[in-house]
Amino acid sequence: VSFPPSPKPSSTPSISSIPTIVSSLSPSESSGPSVSFPPSPNPSAIPSITVSPTPPFPSSKPSVAPSSRPSRDCPNVLDECFNGGMWSPFTCECLCPSPHCPDANSGWCTETACPADYHETFLEGQEDPWFEFGSSCTATKELPSNVNAIYRSKKDCCEEEYPNNSGGCVARPAGVMQLAYSFKLQLQGLVCPGNGSERDAAAAIMANSVLASLCSQVTGLTCGDGDKVVLTLFCGEDFSIEKVYSSSTRRLQEVVEDNVVDFTFFSQSLASDELEGIEALLSSYLSGSTLETFLATVLADVLASDPPPSLQSLIALSYTSVNAFIAGLGLYYPAWGKSETCLSDGKQEPYMNGQYGNWLYETLDSCCQRYFGWDEAGCKVRHAEATLVSGTIPATVDPTEGLYFPDWERTDTCINDGTAPPYMKKAADLWMYDTLRECCQGYYGWKDGFAQCMLSQGGDPPTRSPIPESWYVNWKEFVCVESCEGDSPCGGVHEPWDILHGSKSQCCETHLWWKEGCMEL
C-alpha cells in the first residue's frame, strides 16, 4: 500500500545508511543555519566511538622514508608524565629519569621503588631523549646523573628549560666535550700514488684501518656512534679524510717526509673526566708491546683491504704521539676571570645566552679577535694551554712562535722564546723578525750593541756594519771607508759618532768634496 509523504518530520528517524534520492516535499524555509555541517578537515578533539574504520588524515609533510620506530596506536595517551618524564609513542608509556619510574596504576613518573635495572634499560628501542646541557639542549641515551627532565625534541626542551630565550637555545649547540688525540704513523715501503684518485683511496683505507684497529684492540675503549678518525696528512699533502665509527658494521662509514701520515682520533662525551679516561687508555695502549700489536693489526688490515699499489708494498709501521686536547663543541665565549681566553664548554654566563648573537661566536679566531684583539695570538695559545691534556702545543697555534723580538725589559737583546709582549705579536710584521741578525740589526744596530746582541744568542760576531748606511770618513787619512772588517774598502766597524752614508760617492760629495781623487782612494 502506497502512502503520500508526511508533511511533518518523523519522530523516529530512519537509521538507514542509504540516503534518499527523493526531494523533500516541504523543504526548510528557515533563515537560520542548517544543522548539517560539512566534515571537518581536522580530527575531532573527542574521537568517535563508532566501530567503522576512519581513514587517517594525511600529514602535510609526509615522510619520504618509513620510520625506523613507527608509533603505535596507543589506547591511552598521557598528556603529562610528571617529574621530568617523557611520553613515548613507540611503547605507549612514560619514560622516567632517575629516581622515578612509571606508577603501575596511573602510568605517571611518580614511583620511586623502581626495578633495579629500570634506568639502565628504559631507553632501549627509544629515540635519543633531549635534555638541558651546556647552555642548550643535547640528545643521547647516556644521561648524566644530574638530568632530571627529558624531552622528545630540542624545541620542547628549549621551550621548557629556557622559556625566556628558547630561540637562542635552539640555535646554540650544546657544550658537549670532545677529545682530539693526534699521532703520526711512518709507513715503511710506501710508494706515494701518482694520481689524486689513488691517493684518496689509499688515504681512506689507512684511516679506516686505524679506526677499526683502535676500536677493536684498545682494552677498555668502547667506540660509539660519532667516534671517528680524521687523516690530515698523506704523502706530503694536506688531507681531510674522515672515517666515522658505526656500531652496525665493522667497515666504517666514509664522510667524504712523504711516508708520514697524520691522524686524529675524535671521541665525544658529556663529561670531561670520561674523555680523560679514554686519553689515558690510548696513551697506555699505544706504547710498549701493545703498540707493536696495534701497528701489526693496522698493517694487516690495510693489506687485507684490497689496497692500491701504493700500499701493497708496505712492510712496517712506526708510531709517534703528538698531543691530545679536550675542548667543548659549543659556541665560543670570553672566559674572563678563568683563563683569559675564549672557551666553548657551554659554561658561559646566563646573560650571554640571553643575547647569544652579540656574545657568542662559532670560531676561536672570531672570539679572540672580538674580546682579546690586543693579544689574539696569546688568546689562542691560552686556549690551547687550557684544553691540552698531553703532548705539546703545535706552533701553528701561535704564528709568532720562533720569531725574534727585542727583550728590553729582561735581557736587553733579541730572543725568540715566545714571550713577546701582546702588542708585538699583534703587529708582528712591524716588531718581529725571522732571524737573529735581522732583529739585532733593527734594534741594536750600533757597533758594540750589534756585536753583543749577536753573541748573546750564540750568533756569529759581526764583520760588517749591521745597517745599509755603512760608509764614513776616516779623518786620520781623509778617505771614505766602509764599516766592515777586512781588506779595503773596509776601514773597521764605525764608531757611534761617525756620520754614515749609503754609498762612497755620497760620503765623498758630502765631506771630501775638496779632495781630488776621493773616489779612487
Secondary structure, DSSP 8 states (H G I E B T S, - for coil): ------SS--SS----SS---S--SS-----S--S-----SS--SS----SS-------SS--SS--SS-----SS--S---TT-EEETTTTEEE--TT-B--TTT-STTB-S--TTHHHHTTTTS---EEEETTEEEE-SS--TT----BSSHHHHHHHH-TTSHHHHHHS----EEEEEEEEEEEET----SSHHHHHHHHHHHHHHHHHHHHHHSTT----TT-EEEEEEETTEEEEEEEE--TT-SS-EEE--TTEEEEEEEEEES-HHHHHHHHHHHHHHSSHHHHHHHHHHHHHHHHTS---HHHHT--EEEEEEEEEEEEE-S-BEE-TTTTSSEE-SS---HHHHHTHHHH-BSSHHHHHHHH-GGGHHHHHHHHHHHHEEEE---GGG-TTTT-BEEETTTTSEEE-SS---HHHHHTHHHH-BSSHHHHHHHHS-SHHHHHHHHHHTT----SB-SSS--EEEETTTTEEEESBSSSTTB--S--TTS--BSSHHHHHHHH-TTSTTGGG-
